[in-house]
Amino acid sequence: MHNNKLVRIVLVLALVFGVVAGLIFAASFLKPLALALLIALLLVPVARRLEKAGMNRFLSCLVSDLIFVAFIAGLVFLLSHQVQNIASDWDRIQQRGKEQIEKVQTMVVKQVGVSEKEQEEAIEKAVRNFLSGPQSRLTGMLKNTIGSFGDLVLVAIYILLFLYYRHHFAGFIHRLVPEGQHDNATDALEEIKSTAANYLGGRLILIFFLAIIYGIGFFAFSVPYAFFYAVFAALLSLIPYLGNAIGVAFPMANTLLAEDPGNSFFGVLIVFAIAQFIESYLLEPLIVGKKVHINPFFTILIVVLGGAIWGVVGMMVAIPYLGMLYVAMNHTSDLKPYAFLIGGESESDTTTGIEKTFSKLKNKLSG
C-alpha cells in the first residue's frame, strides 16, 4: 500500500513536470492558441445572437472574429499618434534625463561622498543603454511588432476555428465521459464558458472605466501624453498585481523628465491612489466580482508561475485558465478535494461591505 502511494506521488510529480516543460518548450505555439481560446469563449454569445438573427454559422463566427480584429485595430490607431509624439520628443526627453542624472550625481557626491567617477562606473552601462539613441531599440521594437502581428493573425484564425467547431469540440468531450455523465459534462462546459467570458468581459469593462478615470486625472494634472498613459495604464491592469505598478512607473518617470514637473509627479500618485481605491472597492466587486472562485494564495501563485513560464501573456491568462480548471475539477468527483483546495471561501463569508450595501439597496428597490 505504501509503495502504491509513493508510485502515485512520483507519477503526479512527473506529470506536473512534463506539463510545465511542455508549456515552456511549446510556448510559441501554445500562447496564441491559449489567447484565442479565451477570446473565442468571450465571443461565443455574440456568435449565438448572430445565428439566432438568421446568420449562418460560418458568417456569424467570421463577424464575431472581425469584431475582435476591429477592436485591436482601433486601439492601435488611437495609440499610434501618441507613440509618434513621444518618438518625436525623444531627443528632448533624453537630454532632460541626462540633466536629472547629473543632479542626482551631484547630490550623492555632497551627501554620501561618492565621486561622480565611481557612480559612473557603477551605472554607466545601464544608463548609456537606456539613454542611447532610439535606433537600436526601434529595431528591436520593429521585430517584436512584426512577431506580434504574426501572432495576432494566428490568434484571429484560431478564434474563427474555435467558434466554428465549438459544437464539434463539445461533442468530443461528451464522447470522453460515460453516458450517465453527459448532463454533468454539459453543465461543466457551460460553466467553463461563462467563467471565462464573464471574467474577461468584466476585465474589459473595468479597463474602460479605468481609462476614463486615469484620463481625467492625468489631464487635470497636466501629465505629458495623458491620453496614452491613461489607456496604457488601464490595459496593464490585465496583468494582476504587477500591472498597476508598471502603469504608475511610466507616467511618474515622464513627469520627472518634463521641463516643469510642478505638481504632475504627485498628481500621478494621487490619481493612481484614487483609481486603485475605486477599482478595488467599487468596480472590481460590482463588475468582475468573484468570477473564478480562486482563493488569493493560489491566485498569486498561478500568476507568478504564469509569468515564469510565458511572461506577460502567462500572467494575463493564468487566472481564467485556473478558474476553468477549478470548474472542471469541481464537476469530477475524484478531483473535488483539489477544487476545494484552490477554491475560495463561501460567497457569504467573502462578500465585501460594498457588495452587501448594494445588495440591500437592490432588495429595497425590488421589494
N, C-alpha and C positions, 0 to 999 in steps of 0.2 A: 504493500500500500504506500509506504514511504517512497519507494522508488518510482511508483507511478506519478505521485505528486511532483517529485523532482523532475521527472521527464516532462511533465506538462509545463512546469515553470520554465524549463530550458527551451521548450518549443515556442512558448509565448514570447520569451525574450528574443529568440531567433527571428520570429515573425515581425516583431516590432523593429528590430534592427534592419531586416530586409526591406520593410516598408519605407523606413526613413532613408535608407541607402538608395532605394528606387526613386523616391521623391527628389533626391539630390541629383542623381545622375541623369534623370529624365526630365529635369526642370524645364528645359527649353521647349519640350513637347507638352508637358503637363500644365504649365502655367496658363497658356492661352485656353486650353481645354477647361481648366477649373474656372477661370473667369467667365467663359462662355456659358457654362452650365448654370452658374449663379444668375447671370443676366437673363438667360432663357427662362429660368423659373420666375423671374420678375416680370417677364413679358408674356407669360402664359395667359394671364387674364385678358390681356389686350388681344391676343390671337383668338381666344374663345369668343370675345364680344364681336370681333370681326366676322367670325364664322357664323355666329347667330344672326348677324345682319345680312347673311346671304353670300358672303365671300367664300370662295373655295379655300381648301386648307393651305395649298401652296401659296396662294396670293396673300392670305391673311398672315402667314408666317413671314413672307417677304416684307409686307408693310410693317409688321412689328419690328423686324430686324432693321429696316430703314429708319424707323423712329430712333433707335439707338444710335445709328450712324449719324443721323441729323443732329442729335443731341451733342455728340462728341465734336462734330464739325463746327457747330455753333459755339461751343465752349472754346475751341481752339481759335476761332475767328475773333472772339471777344478779347482773348488774352494776347493775341499776336501783336496787336497795336501797342499794348503796354510793354511787351518784351522789346519791341523795336525802339521805344523811347528809352528804356534802360540801356540798351546797347549803344544808342547814340550818345548817352551821357556817361559812357564808361570811362573816358579819359578824365572827366571831372571827378567822378567817384574814386578813381584810382589816386589822383592827386590828393584829394581830401583824405583818403585812407593813409597815405604816407605822412601827411601832416599830423594826423591824430596819433600815429605810431611814434613820431618824433616827440610829441608832447608827453606821451606815456614814458618814453625812454628818459627824457629829462627829469620827470617826476621820480622815476625809480632811482636815478643817479643821486638826486637830492635826499630822498627819504631812506633808501636802502644802502646806497654806496656802491652799487654795482655799475661798473662803467658801461658806456654805450657799446664799446667793442665786445665786451663779454655778452651783453644782451644780444648783439647782432649775431654772434657765433651760435647762440642757442636757438634763435628764431629766424635767422636769415633765410634758410632754405624754404621753410613753410611760408614765410611772408612773401618772398620773391615769387614762389609758385602761385600764390593767391593773387598777388598784385601784378603779375606779368600780363603782357598784352593778351587780349581775349582770343587770339588766333588759334592757339593750341586747344583751348577749351571749346571754342566754337567747332573745331574739327571733331572733337570727341562728342559734343552735343549733336552734331550732324549725324555721326554714325549711330548714336543712340536713337535719334529721331527716326532714321531710316529703319533701324531694327524694330522700334516701337510701331512704326507704320505697318511693317510686315506682320507683326503680331496682331495689330488691330484688324487687318484684313482677315487673318486666320480666325480671330475671335468672331468677326461678323459671319464668316462662313459656318463656323461651328454653331453659332446661335441659330442660324437658319435650319441646320440639320437637326439640332436638338428639338426645336419647335415642331418641325415636320414629322419627325419619327418618335415623338413623345409617347404616343399610344403603343407603338411597337416596343419601346423600352419597358413600358408598364406591363405589357403582355409577357415580356421576358421574365420580369420579377414574379408575376403570378405563376409562371411555369416552374419557378425555382422552389416555391413553397407547396406544402401539401394542400389538397383541395379544401380541407376543413379550415385552412388559414387564409383563404382568399379574401374574406371580408377584412380580416386584420391587416393583411398586406395592403389592401386598398386604403384603409384608414391611415396606415403609416405613410403611404405615398402622398396622400392629400395633406397630411400634417407636415411632411417634409417640404412640400411645395409652399405651403402657407408660411412655414417658419422662415424659409429663405426669402420669399417675396415680401413678407411683412417687415423683416429686418432691413433688407436693402431699400425697400420703398420708404421706410421710416428714416433711414440714414439720408436719403436724397432730399426728403422734405426738411430734415434738420440742417443739411448743408445750405439749402435755400435761405432759411431764416438766419443762419449764422452769417452768411454772406451779406445780408441786409444789415445786421447789427454791426458787423465789422466795418462795412462801407460807411454807414452813418457816422460811426465813431472816428474812423480814420480821416474822413473829410472834415469833421468838426475840429480835429486837432492838427489839420494841415500836414498829414503824413504824406511824404512823397510816394507817388504811384499808388494812391489809396485804393483804387478800384482793383488793381492787380493783386495787391496784398490781401484785400478782403476776400476775393474769390480763392486765392491760393491758400489762405489760412483755413477757409471753410472746407475746401477739398481735402486738406490734410487731416481733418477730423475723422476721415475714413480710417486713418491709422490709429488704433487705440493707444491711449496714454502718450506715446511719443509724438504724435501728430500735432498736438496743441503746443508742445514745447518748441518744435521746429517752426510752427506757424508764427509764434511770437518772436523768435530769434531774428528772422529776416527783416521785418519792418523795424525792429529796435536797432539793428545794425545800420539800416539805411538812414534812420533819423540821426544817428551819431555822425554819419558821413555827410549830412546836409550842411549847407553854408551856415544856416542859423537853426540849430536844433530846437531852441526855445523850449516849449512845453511838450513838443511832439513825443519825446522819449517817454516821459511819464504818462502822456496821453495814451500811448500804446499799451502800457501796463494797465491803466485804468480800463481801457476798452476790453482787453482780454479778461481782466478780472470780472467785469460785468457780464461779458459774453459767457464765460465759464459758469458763472452762477446761474444765469438764465438757462443755459444748456443742461446743467446737472439737475436743477431743482424744478424746472418747469417743462422745457421742451423734451428732454430725454424721457421723463416718465410718461408724458402725455402722448408723444408721437411714436417713440420707439418702444418704450415700456420694456417688459421682460420677455422679449420675443424668442429668445433662445434658451431660457431657463438654465443657464450655466452659472455655477457659483463663482465668486470673484477669484478664488485661488486658481481654479482651472482656466478661467478667462485669461489671467495674466500669464499662466504657464503656456497656454497654447499660442498666445501672441508672441512670446519670446521664442518658442520653438518654431513658429511660422517664419519669424524674421531670420532665425539662424539657417533655415532650410532654403527659403525662397526670397529672402529680403523683404522689400516693401510690399510686394504682391502677397507674399505669405502672411504678413501681418494683417493685411486687409481681408483676406479670405478665411483666415483661421477660425474666427468666431462663428460665422454662419455655417461652416462645414462641421465644426464641433457640435453646433446645435442640431444639425441634420443627423449626425451620428448619435446624439443623445436620443432623438426621436426613434431611430431605428432600434437602438438598444432597449428603449422603453417598451417597444412592441415585441420584443423577443424575450420569452420567459427566462431563459438561461442567462441573459445579459442584463436583466433588470437591476441586479445589485450594482453593476458598473454604472448604469444610468443614475441610480441613486447617489453614487459616489461623486459624479461630476455635476449633478443637478443642483439647483438652488433650493432654498427653503421654500416652504409653502407660501403661496401668494399672500395669505393673511398675515404671515409673520414678517414679510418684507415690504408690505405696502407702505410707501412713504407718506409723510404728512400731507404733501400737496395732492397726492392721489386720493387720500381719504377726504380731503376738503372738497375736491371736485366731485367725488362720488356722492357725498352728502348733498351738495348743491344740485346735482343731476336728479337725485331721488326726490328732492323737494319740488323741483320743477315738474317732474313727471307725475308726482303724487298730488 
